[in-house]
Amino acid sequence: MAVSFVKPVNLLLSGYSYLQSSVSRKPGVWGMPAAISTELTNHCNLNCPECSSGSGIMGRKRGFMDIGLFRDILAEMKPYLCNINLYFQGEPMLHPLFFSFLESARGIRTTVSTNGHYLTAENSDYLAGSGLGRLIVSVDGMDQAAYASYRKNGELDRVIAGVNNVVAARKKLNSSMTIEIQFLVNRYNEHQIGQVRQFAKERGIRLRLKSMQVINEESIQGWMPEIEKFRRYEKGDGKYIIKSTLPDNCRRIWFNPVVTWDGKVLPCCFDKNADHVMGDLKKTSFRAIWHGAEFDKFRHRILNNRSGIDMCRNCTEGLKGVKT
């Protein structure tokens, strides 16, 4: 089969197997992942209270992905991948070899999400010239007080300067890189939505307003904004629950797995603490894991009792009337 047809055929196979499995309630997968998220590191320079990495509640070991492991993953997966995310938990730009990862991923549409503290002029020039498809920068407030209510130890002025640097670099290098501001709407910053819209418009960049995931149930009330479409949770049976029907299907499990910094394959990006390890890429191939018994059992659980899986009960898949 010609290489030019591998990706679209793989995407069709993955889509068909997902639809067929959803109807039959019997897991089957015929393609390979069309996208993967790779965790370059789970270290972070910030202490965001509702992030498993920043809050310190993450139970797994901290570290940095080996560039050799990443290149081995690409050697197997590059023919199939339409997109690769160079982030999961942690701040990817903390990796000492961050730009080597970007260079290795050339030829695949690549996305990086960053808290914006390392977007110096030099780094911004490299990003704009690297072939990066999309850069997401978290800007969760338009003054230091609102911003730091969530981004603990963060410096808004430094992030704003970083955004300006990447905008200037994109223009200077005539780059096609998409720049997107991500704004987690909460009760401390919802009054600044108009300001962040103007900020993005003036710079010709995208803005994504998102509802906020909360991992500490006792904190939900304190974070929820007044604007209903950004309230991810509602009261039910005396406690807060996510506004989701939790349908017994999830396309992520057929399209977009996660690889942790140490090579563990996870079913999706909501498994922050790696509680559901499908396999280890240091010991076996991606193909063997993707089509293996552990993934098959997990997909069966998704198709027949998704609400019985802890991480799924705080997942956006199935949310109704909420900005995700």
N, C-alpha and C positions, 0 to 999 in steps of 0.2 A: 504494500500500500504506500503510495506517495506520501511523504511527510506532510505536504500541504493539506492532506485530507484527514490526518490523524486526529487533530483537535476537534473539528466539527463532528466527525463520526463518533469520537469518544463522548462528546457532549450529548449527542443524540442517544447513545447507548445508556448514559447515566440518567438522562431524563426519562427515557422509556422504562428503565428498571425501577425508578422511583415511582412513577405513575402505576405501573403494574403491581408493585409491592403494596402501594397505598390501597388499591382496590381489593387485592387478594388477601391482604393481611399476612402474607408470607414474604419474608425478606429475600430479595434477590438483587444482585448488582452485577452488571455486565461490563461497565466501563471502569475507568480509573478516575481519581479525583480531578475535577476540572480546575480546582483552585486549592491552595493550601495556605495556611498561616504558619509561619515559622517564628518561634520565640528566640530572638538573638540573645536576650538576657531577661531575667526576672528581677534584676536589680533596678532600683529607681532612685532618683535624686529628690523626689517629693514624697509626702506622707498623706496622700488623699485618704480620708477616713472611710470611704465606701469602696476602696480598692483593696483586693486581697494582698497585693504586693506592698502598696504604700502604707496600709494600716498595720502591717506586721502579723496578720492572722494566717498568712500563707504557711502551710505546714511542710512544704517540700523544700528541698535543698536549693540554694541560690547558686547561680553560675552563669557562664557565657558559652554560647554555642561554639563548637570547634568548626573552623572554616572548612576543614576536610570533610566533616560530616555533612555540611551544607552542600558541598560540591558533589558528594556521593548521592545525595537526595536528588539534586538536579540532573545528574547523569541518568538516573532512572526515570524521573518524572517530567523532565522538560518537554518531551514530545506531546504530552497530554495537557499541560497547564495553559489555561487562558489567563490566569492571574495568580500572583503570589503576593501575600502580605508579609512584610518583614517586621512584624510586631505581634505580640500577644499580651503577656504581662510584662511590666517593666518598661524602661525607656530605651528603645533600640539604639539611640545615638550614643549611649554610654559604652557600647561595645568598642574596644580598641581597634577592631578591624571592620567597623561599620561600612566604610566605603568599599572594602574588598567584597563584602556581601552584595552590595549594589552592583558592582562590576560583574560579579559572577552571574547575577540574575538578568543581565542584559539579554534582550530578545524575548522576554516575558513581560507582560504588563505588570508593573510592580507598584505596590502601595506601601507607604510608610506613614505611621501615625506617631506623632511626637508631642511632648508637652512644650516644645518650642524654646527651651532654655539654651540650646546649643546651635542655634541658627545664626552663627557668625557670618560676616560677609564672605569669608573664604569658604566655609561649609556650604553656604547658600549657592555660591557659584558652582561648586562641585555637584550639588543636588540638581541644579537646573541643567547641567551639561551631562548628567549621568544616564539619561534615558528614562528616569523615573516617571511613571505614569501619573501618580497622584500623591500629593503630600497633604496629610491631615494635621492641622495644628489645633490643639485644645486651647481655647480662649474662653474661660467660663466666668467672665465678669469684665466690666469696663472701668472699674476703679479697683485699687488694691484691696480694699475691704471686702467687696463682693467676690473678687477673684480668690482671695486667700481663705475665704470661708470654706472652700472645698480644696483648693490647691495649696495645701499646707506646705510652708517653706518655699512657695513659688514667688517669683518676682514678675509682676505684670509688665512693668516697663521693659524688662529684658525680653519678654515674649513679644511685645508689640514691636520692638526693634528688630527682632528676628523675623516677624512676618514682613516687615518693610524690606528687610534684606532679601528674602526669597522673591518678593514681588519685583524688586529691582533687578535681581539676577535673572529672573525669567525674561524680563524685557530686554536686558543687555544681550543675552545669549539667544534670543528669539526661540525660547524653549516652548514646547507644547505641554509641559508639565501642568497638570491641574492642581491648584492650591485651594484647599477647603478649610474653612474655620468650623470647628465643632464647638457648640455652645450647649452645655448640659444645663437645662432650665431647672432651677430650684427656687425656693422662696427668697433666697438672698440676692438673686440676680434677675428675676423675671421682669422687674421694672426697667431693665436695661436692654430688652430685646430690640427696641427701636434704635438704640445707639449701636449695637453690634451689627444690625442690618446696614446702617449708614457706613460703618467702618468697612464692611465687606464691599459694599457698592463702590465706595471711593477708590478702592484698590483693584477692582475688577476681579474679585475672587468669589468663590462659592461660600455659602453659609448653610450649615446644617444645624437646625435647632432640634435637640434631642431630649426626650424624657430621661430621667435619671434612674439608674439601677441602684438599689440600696441592698446591701448584704447583711446589715444588722437590723433585724425587725423592729427593735425598740427605737431605732432612729428614724423610721419612715415618716412619722408625723412631722418631725422637725425639718425634714427636707422638702416635703411636698409643696409645690407652688399652688397659687390660687387658680391659675389658668387650667381648666379641666383637661384639655387635650395633652397637657404635659404631666398629668398625674398618672403614673404607671400603676398605682395601687389603689385599692378601695377596701373599705371595712367589710368583713364577712365573718360571721360566727365569732364576733368579738375580737378579731385580729385582722391585720392588713393582709390582703392577698392580691396577687397580680390580676389585672383586668384581662384575663385570657380564658378562652374556652378550653385551652390545653387539648387541642385535637390530637388524636393518635396518629400523627405523621409529622415528619420534619425533614424538609429537603436538605438541610445542612448535612445530615448523616449520609447522604448520597453524593454530595458535591464538594464539601469543604472541611476536611479534617484539620487538626492542629498538630504541629510538631514542637515539643518543648525543647529548651536549650540542650538537654541531655539526650535527645533522640527518642523520647516516648511519644507515641502517636495517640492522640485523644480524639474522641468523636466530634467535638465542636468547641467553639470559643467560650462556651459557658462553663466548661470544666476547668475553672481557674486553678484548683488545687490538685489537678491530675488524679481525681478519684476514680476515673474510669479509663485505665490504660489499656489500649487495644493491642499494643505490641511495642517492641523496642527495635529501632532501626539500626542499632549497633549490633544486633544479633540476627536480624532477618530483613528481607526486602519489603518495600512498601507494598508491592503487589500481594505478597503472601499475607501481610497484615490486613490489607483492604478487603481481601476475599477470604479471610480466615474465620475461625470459629468464634473468637471473641466479638468481632464486629457483627457477625451474623446473629449472635445472641443479643447484642445490644439493639440492633435494628428490630429484632422481634419484640423486645420490650417497648420500643418506641411505637410500634404499630399496634400494640395490644394493651399497653398500660403506661402511657407516657407520664401521666400524673403521678405515678409511683416512683419516679426518678427525681431525687431532690433538686438537682440543678435545673431540671425542666420546669419546675414550679416557680422559677424566677427568670424564665426565658421570654424573649420578645416574640417568638414564633407563635402566632395565634392571637396576638394582641388586637383589640378592637377599639378604634377611635382614639388611639394614642400615637403621638409622634415618637418613632423609634430611631 
